[in-house]
Amino acid sequence: MKILKFIGKVLLALLALLIAVILFYYARDPAVFRRMLAGPGMGVVTETVKNSPQEAVKGTPVDDLLLAPADTIEPAALAAAEAYATKTNSVALLVYHKGALRYEKYWPGFDRDTITDPFSAHKTVMGLLMGAAIADGVIKSIDEPAATYLPEWANDARNKIRIRDLLQMSSGLETPPFGTWTGLRVTLGSELEETVLALPSVKPPGSDFQYSNANSQVLGIILQRASGKRYAEYLSERLWSRLGVPTAHVWLDREGGMARTFCCLYTNARSWLKVGRFIVDQGRVGAEQVVPAEWISAMATPAPTNPNYGLQLWIGSPAGKERKYNDKTVKAFHSEPFAADDMIYIDGFGGQRVYMVPSQELIIVRTGEARFDWDDAIIPNAILRGIRPVGDAQ
């Protein structure tokens, strides 16, 4: 009986300690706990309304997507892509080839107006905006020290971090793992600037690739400070309103606070198709050069620390069957190398993808359930192998 009483006291003490720890962290940032309990389910991309507050990124919708038969791609190839998209609980699958939307499918319950969470796909849009800011002189160069815009970093080792290092995910900043308090505050918290700007430098800048939400969030802070405008306002003015897409929304850390620039640009699949087309068209919308072509090329140029990553954009070559995000998370999986040497792509958690192959004038968009077992090779390779030779369209 004494042993049982002792065990009971120990369990009660542990429970009291656990409650005390939870209350301590709750007092520091209640938003983390509210969002854990009331936010979207794991892997669910269509519950964006549960993430609040949000801020509009005003767009100007233009119905300029040419629709054409899928006669440039073998039906069996489209069927294979559709089968995998069905298996993985997709929302949308779009295939744009040779200047026209050849295939567009939405699964039951969804349509072209369905808004989804693209997760990290926002990083690439933010990277495009950085190119516009540099072209306009809002930011002088990506080789400037980030501390030029972040006085919080001026007097320690972080004053050596360049904007380029952040863009290439090689800043040397600590990478907060998801599930830790810092990781949760980045993902769900209400003080983004305070959280990411407090991260210490743990490696020399430019020495090691570590894909981290914090790098992209710091870049968003720099853009907001350098432009003197709200991030959503600057994004709309300089890029989003020129793409011919509807108004999107960004998720803020709190009312009137900072946008999450590493994720959560809420829009539909056709908008992501137009982002892909914008990249393939080298930063042009019609006759307007919105972002310099040189910047698009720079985004697709391999970083010294990772040949499969450029400036907030993934690169398909050199070929491989897996790629590293960072030392603390799972790797992305390919059942085989990509079937095109010039594959570039926008990557959002669990299979939110915009695959682009400029040599084939090909763009593929997939949105849907976020899955840890997403195979990056199946859909793009099926389509690439099914492209009919010029003159063989039926």
C-alpha positions as CSV (number, residue, x, y, z in Angstrom):
1,M,0.0,0.0,0.0
2,K,2.8,2.4,0.8
3,I,4.3,1.8,-2.6
4,L,1.0,2.5,-4.3
5,K,0.5,5.7,-2.3
6,F,4.1,6.7,-3.2
7,I,3.4,6.1,-6.9
8,G,0.1,8.0,-6.6
9,K,2.0,11.0,-5.1
10,V,4.6,10.9,-7.9
11,L,1.9,10.8,-10.6
12,L,0.1,13.7,-9.0
13,A,3.3,15.7,-8.8
14,L,4.1,15.0,-12.4
15,L,0.6,16.0,-13.4
16,A,0.9,19.2,-11.4
17,L,4.3,19.9,-13.1
18,L,2.8,19.3,-16.5
19,I,-0.1,21.7,-15.8
20,A,2.3,24.3,-14.5
21,V,4.4,24.0,-17.7
22,I,1.3,24.3,-19.9
23,L,0.1,27.4,-18.0
24,F,3.5,29.0,-18.2
25,Y,3.7,28.6,-21.9
26,Y,0.0,29.5,-22.3
27,A,0.7,32.8,-20.5
28,R,3.6,33.5,-22.9
29,D,1.5,33.1,-26.1
30,P,-2.1,31.9,-25.8
31,A,-2.5,32.0,-29.6
32,V,-0.4,28.9,-30.0
33,F,-2.8,26.8,-27.9
34,R,-5.9,28.3,-29.4
35,R,-4.7,27.6,-32.9
36,M,-3.6,24.1,-32.0
37,L,-7.1,23.3,-30.7
38,A,-9.2,25.3,-33.2
39,G,-7.1,25.3,-36.4
40,P,-7.3,23.0,-39.5
41,G,-6.8,19.3,-39.1
42,M,-3.4,17.8,-40.0
43,G,-3.1,17.6,-43.7
44,V,-6.3,19.4,-44.4
45,V,-5.9,22.2,-46.9
46,T,-9.4,23.5,-47.3
47,E,-10.1,24.8,-43.8
48,T,-8.3,28.1,-44.3
49,V,-11.1,30.1,-42.6
50,K,-10.0,28.6,-39.3
51,N,-6.7,30.5,-39.5
52,S,-7.3,34.1,-38.5
53,P,-6.8,37.0,-38.7
54,Q,-6.2,37.3,-42.4
55,E,-5.4,40.3,-44.6
56,A,-6.4,40.7,-48.3
57,V,-3.9,40.7,-51.1
58,K,-5.9,42.5,-53.7
59,G,-5.9,41.0,-57.1
60,T,-7.4,41.8,-60.5
61,P,-9.0,38.7,-62.0
62,V,-8.5,38.4,-65.8
63,D,-10.0,35.4,-67.7
64,D,-7.1,34.9,-70.0
65,L,-6.4,31.2,-69.8
66,L,-6.8,29.7,-73.2
67,L,-8.7,26.4,-73.1
68,A,-7.8,23.7,-75.6
69,P,-8.2,19.9,-76.0
70,A,-5.6,17.7,-74.4
71,D,-4.5,16.5,-77.8
72,T,-0.8,17.2,-77.2
73,I,-0.6,14.6,-74.4
74,E,-1.4,10.9,-74.6
75,P,-4.7,10.0,-72.8
76,A,-2.9,7.2,-70.9
77,A,-0.5,9.8,-69.4
78,L,-3.3,12.0,-68.2
79,A,-5.1,8.9,-66.8
80,A,-2.0,7.9,-64.8
81,A,-1.6,11.4,-63.4
82,E,-5.2,11.5,-62.5
83,A,-5.1,8.1,-60.8
84,Y,-2.3,9.2,-58.5
85,A,-4.0,12.5,-57.8
86,T,-7.2,10.6,-56.9
87,K,-5.3,8.1,-54.7
88,T,-3.7,11.1,-52.7
89,N,-7.1,12.9,-52.1
90,S,-6.4,15.8,-54.4
91,V,-8.5,19.0,-54.7
92,A,-7.3,20.0,-58.1
93,L,-5.0,18.9,-60.9
94,L,-4.3,21.3,-63.8
95,V,-2.0,20.7,-66.9
96,Y,-1.1,23.7,-69.0
97,H,0.9,22.9,-72.2
98,K,1.9,24.9,-75.3
99,G,0.1,28.0,-74.2
100,A,-3.2,26.4,-73.2
101,L,-5.0,24.7,-70.3
102,R,-5.3,21.2,-71.6
103,Y,-6.6,19.4,-68.5
104,E,-8.5,20.7,-65.4
105,K,-10.0,18.4,-62.8
106,Y,-11.5,19.1,-59.4
107,W,-12.6,16.3,-57.2
108,P,-16.1,16.0,-55.7
109,G,-16.9,18.9,-53.4
110,F,-14.4,21.3,-55.0
111,D,-14.2,23.6,-58.0
112,R,-12.1,26.3,-59.6
113,D,-13.1,28.7,-56.8
114,T,-11.9,26.4,-54.0
115,I,-9.4,28.1,-51.8
116,T,-6.6,26.0,-50.3
117,D,-3.6,26.4,-48.1
118,P,-0.4,26.1,-50.2
119,F,1.8,26.0,-47.2
120,S,5.4,26.7,-48.3
121,A,4.4,27.6,-51.9
122,H,4.1,31.2,-50.6
123,K,7.9,31.2,-50.2
124,T,8.4,31.3,-54.0
125,V,5.9,34.2,-54.4
126,M,7.7,36.1,-51.7
127,G,11.0,35.3,-53.6
128,L,9.4,36.9,-56.8
129,L,8.5,39.9,-54.8
130,M,12.1,40.3,-53.6
131,G,13.1,40.4,-57.2
132,A,10.7,43.3,-57.8
133,A,11.9,45.1,-54.8
134,I,15.5,44.9,-55.9
135,A,14.6,46.0,-59.5
136,D,12.8,49.1,-57.9
137,G,15.7,49.9,-55.6
138,V,13.6,49.3,-52.5
139,I,16.4,46.8,-51.6
140,K,19.8,47.5,-53.1
141,S,21.2,44.0,-53.5
142,I,20.8,40.5,-52.2
143,D,24.4,40.7,-51.2
144,E,23.6,43.4,-48.7
145,P,23.7,42.4,-45.0
146,A,20.3,41.6,-43.7
147,A,21.2,43.7,-40.7
148,T,20.9,46.8,-43.0
149,Y,17.1,46.4,-42.4
150,L,17.3,44.5,-39.1
151,P,19.0,46.6,-36.4
152,E,18.3,43.7,-34.0
153,W,21.2,41.9,-35.8
154,A,23.7,44.7,-36.0
155,N,25.9,43.9,-33.0
156,D,26.3,40.1,-33.1
157,A,27.4,37.3,-35.5
158,R,24.2,37.7,-37.5
159,N,25.4,41.0,-39.0
160,K,27.3,38.8,-41.5
161,I,24.2,37.1,-42.9
162,R,23.4,38.4,-46.4
163,I,19.9,38.5,-47.9
164,R,21.3,36.0,-50.4
165,D,22.0,33.6,-47.6
166,L,18.4,33.8,-46.4
167,L,17.1,33.3,-49.9
168,Q,19.3,30.2,-50.4
169,M,18.3,28.8,-47.0
170,S,21.9,29.0,-45.9
171,S,21.8,31.7,-43.3
172,G,23.3,29.7,-40.5
173,L,20.4,30.6,-38.2
174,E,19.1,28.0,-35.7
175,T,16.4,25.8,-37.3
176,P,13.6,25.4,-34.8
177,P,12.1,21.9,-35.1
178,F,8.4,21.7,-35.3
179,G,6.9,20.6,-32.0
180,T,9.4,22.6,-29.9
181,W,8.1,25.8,-28.3
182,T,10.0,28.0,-30.7
183,G,8.9,26.0,-33.7
184,L,5.3,26.2,-32.5
185,R,5.6,30.0,-32.0
186,V,6.9,30.4,-35.6
187,T,4.1,28.3,-37.0
188,L,1.2,29.3,-34.8
189,G,2.3,32.2,-32.5
190,S,1.3,35.8,-32.3
191,E,4.8,37.5,-32.2
192,L,6.5,36.4,-35.4
193,E,9.0,39.2,-35.6
194,E,10.1,38.8,-32.0
195,T,10.4,35.0,-32.5
196,V,12.4,34.8,-35.7
197,L,14.6,37.8,-35.1
198,A,15.7,36.3,-31.8
199,L,17.0,33.1,-33.4
200,P,20.8,32.8,-32.9
201,S,23.4,32.1,-35.5
202,V,24.8,28.6,-35.1
203,K,26.8,28.1,-38.3
204,P,28.7,30.5,-40.6
205,P,26.4,32.1,-43.3
206,G,26.6,30.4,-46.6
207,S,28.1,27.2,-45.3
208,D,25.2,24.8,-44.9
209,F,21.7,24.3,-46.4
210,Q,18.9,24.1,-43.8
211,Y,15.4,24.7,-45.2
212,S,13.6,26.7,-42.6
213,N,10.5,28.8,-42.3
214,A,12.4,31.3,-40.3
215,N,14.6,32.3,-43.2
216,S,11.6,33.1,-45.4
217,Q,9.9,34.9,-42.5
218,V,12.9,37.1,-42.0
219,L,12.8,38.0,-45.7
220,G,9.2,39.0,-45.4
221,I,10.1,41.3,-42.5
222,I,12.9,42.9,-44.6
223,L,10.4,43.5,-47.5
224,Q,7.9,45.1,-45.2
225,R,10.5,47.3,-43.5
226,A,12.3,48.3,-46.7
227,S,9.1,49.1,-48.6
228,G,7.5,51.0,-45.7
229,K,4.2,49.2,-46.6
230,R,2.2,46.4,-45.2
231,Y,3.5,43.1,-46.8
232,A,0.1,42.4,-48.3
233,E,-0.2,45.9,-49.7
234,Y,3.3,45.7,-51.3
235,L,2.7,42.2,-52.7
236,S,-0.6,43.3,-54.2
237,E,0.8,46.5,-55.7
238,R,4.0,45.1,-57.1
239,L,3.0,41.6,-58.2
240,W,-0.3,40.0,-57.3
241,S,-2.6,42.6,-58.9
242,R,-0.6,42.2,-62.2
243,L,-0.9,38.5,-62.6
244,G,-4.6,38.5,-63.5
245,V,-5.6,36.5,-60.4
246,P,-8.4,37.1,-57.8
247,T,-7.8,38.6,-54.4
248,A,-5.9,36.2,-52.1
249,H,-5.3,36.4,-48.3
250,V,-2.3,36.0,-46.0
251,W,-2.5,34.8,-42.5
252,L,-1.4,37.3,-39.8
253,D,0.2,36.5,-36.5
254,R,-2.3,38.8,-34.8
255,E,-4.7,41.7,-35.7
256,G,-2.7,44.3,-37.5
257,G,0.4,42.2,-37.2
258,M,2.9,40.5,-39.5
259,A,1.9,38.2,-42.4
260,R,3.3,34.7,-42.4
261,T,5.6,34.9,-45.5
262,F,6.8,31.3,-45.2
263,C,3.3,29.9,-45.8
264,C,-0.4,30.5,-46.1
265,L,-1.1,32.6,-49.2
266,Y,-4.7,31.5,-49.6
267,T,-5.9,31.3,-53.2
268,N,-7.2,28.8,-55.9
269,A,-5.4,26.4,-58.2
270,R,-5.8,28.6,-61.3
271,S,-3.9,31.4,-59.5
272,W,-1.0,29.0,-58.8
273,L,-1.1,28.1,-62.5
274,K,-0.7,31.8,-63.4
275,V,2.2,32.0,-60.9
276,G,3.8,29.1,-62.8
277,R,3.2,30.7,-66.1
278,F,4.7,34.0,-64.9
279,I,7.9,32.1,-64.0
280,V,8.0,30.2,-67.3
281,D,7.4,33.5,-69.1
282,Q,10.5,34.9,-67.4
283,G,8.6,37.5,-65.3
284,R,6.3,38.8,-68.0
285,V,2.6,39.3,-68.0
286,G,1.7,39.9,-71.6
287,A,4.0,42.7,-72.8
288,E,4.8,43.9,-69.3
289,Q,8.0,42.8,-67.6
290,V,6.9,42.8,-64.0
291,V,10.0,41.1,-62.6
292,P,13.3,41.2,-64.5
293,A,14.1,38.0,-66.5
294,E,17.5,38.0,-64.9
295,W,15.9,37.6,-61.5
296,I,13.9,34.6,-62.7
297,S,17.1,33.0,-63.9
298,A,18.8,33.7,-60.6
299,M,15.9,32.0,-58.7
300,A,16.5,28.9,-60.8
301,T,20.3,28.9,-60.4
302,P,21.6,26.3,-57.9
303,A,22.9,27.5,-54.6
304,P,26.4,26.6,-53.6
305,T,25.1,24.7,-50.6
306,N,22.4,22.7,-52.5
307,P,22.2,22.0,-56.2
308,N,18.5,21.4,-56.0
309,Y,17.7,24.8,-54.6
310,G,17.9,28.4,-55.9
311,L,16.4,31.5,-54.5
312,Q,13.2,30.2,-52.8
313,L,12.6,27.8,-55.7
314,W,13.4,24.1,-56.1
315,I,15.4,22.7,-59.0
316,G,14.9,19.2,-60.4
317,S,18.5,18.6,-61.6
318,P,20.9,17.0,-60.8
319,A,18.7,13.9,-60.7
320,G,18.0,12.0,-57.5
321,K,15.4,10.1,-55.6
322,E,15.3,12.2,-52.5
323,R,16.1,15.7,-51.3
324,K,16.8,17.1,-47.9
325,Y,14.8,19.9,-46.3
326,N,17.0,20.1,-43.2
327,D,18.6,17.9,-40.6
328,K,15.5,17.8,-38.4
329,T,12.7,16.8,-40.8
330,V,11.9,14.0,-43.2
331,K,13.3,14.1,-46.7
332,A,11.1,14.5,-49.8
333,F,10.7,11.4,-51.9
334,H,11.0,10.6,-55.6
335,S,10.4,7.1,-56.9
336,E,12.7,8.1,-59.8
337,P,14.5,11.2,-61.1
338,F,12.5,13.8,-63.0
339,A,12.1,13.0,-66.7
340,A,13.2,16.6,-67.7
341,D,16.5,18.2,-67.1
342,D,15.1,21.7,-66.7
343,M,12.4,20.9,-64.2
344,I,11.8,23.7,-61.6
345,Y,9.0,23.6,-59.1
346,I,7.2,25.3,-56.2
347,D,7.0,23.1,-53.2
348,G,4.3,23.3,-50.5
349,F,4.0,20.8,-47.7
350,G,2.7,17.3,-48.5
351,G,2.3,17.7,-52.3
352,Q,1.1,21.2,-53.0
353,R,3.0,21.6,-56.2
354,V,3.6,23.8,-59.3
355,Y,5.9,21.8,-61.6
356,M,7.4,23.8,-64.5
357,V,9.3,22.6,-67.5
358,P,10.2,25.6,-69.7
359,S,11.6,23.6,-72.6
360,Q,8.2,21.8,-72.9
361,E,6.1,24.9,-72.1
362,L,4.6,22.7,-69.4
363,I,3.1,23.7,-66.1
364,I,1.3,21.2,-63.7
365,V,-0.5,22.3,-60.6
366,R,-1.6,19.9,-57.9
367,T,-3.4,20.9,-54.6
368,G,-4.9,18.5,-52.1
369,E,-4.4,16.6,-48.9
370,A,-0.9,17.1,-47.4
371,R,0.8,13.8,-47.2
372,F,4.2,12.7,-45.9
373,D,4.4,10.0,-48.5
374,W,4.0,12.3,-51.5
375,D,5.9,11.0,-54.5
376,D,7.3,13.9,-56.6
377,A,8.0,11.8,-59.7
378,I,4.7,10.2,-60.6
379,I,2.5,13.1,-61.9
380,P,5.1,15.1,-63.8
381,N,6.9,12.1,-65.2
382,A,3.7,10.6,-66.5
383,I,2.8,13.8,-68.3
384,L,6.3,14.4,-69.6
385,R,6.5,10.9,-71.1
386,G,3.1,11.3,-72.6
387,I,3.8,14.5,-74.6
388,R,3.3,13.8,-78.2
389,P,6.0,14.9,-80.7
390,V,5.3,18.1,-82.6
391,G,2.9,17.4,-85.4
392,D,1.4,14.4,-83.7
393,A,-1.5,16.2,-81.9
394,Q,-4.8,14.4,-82.4
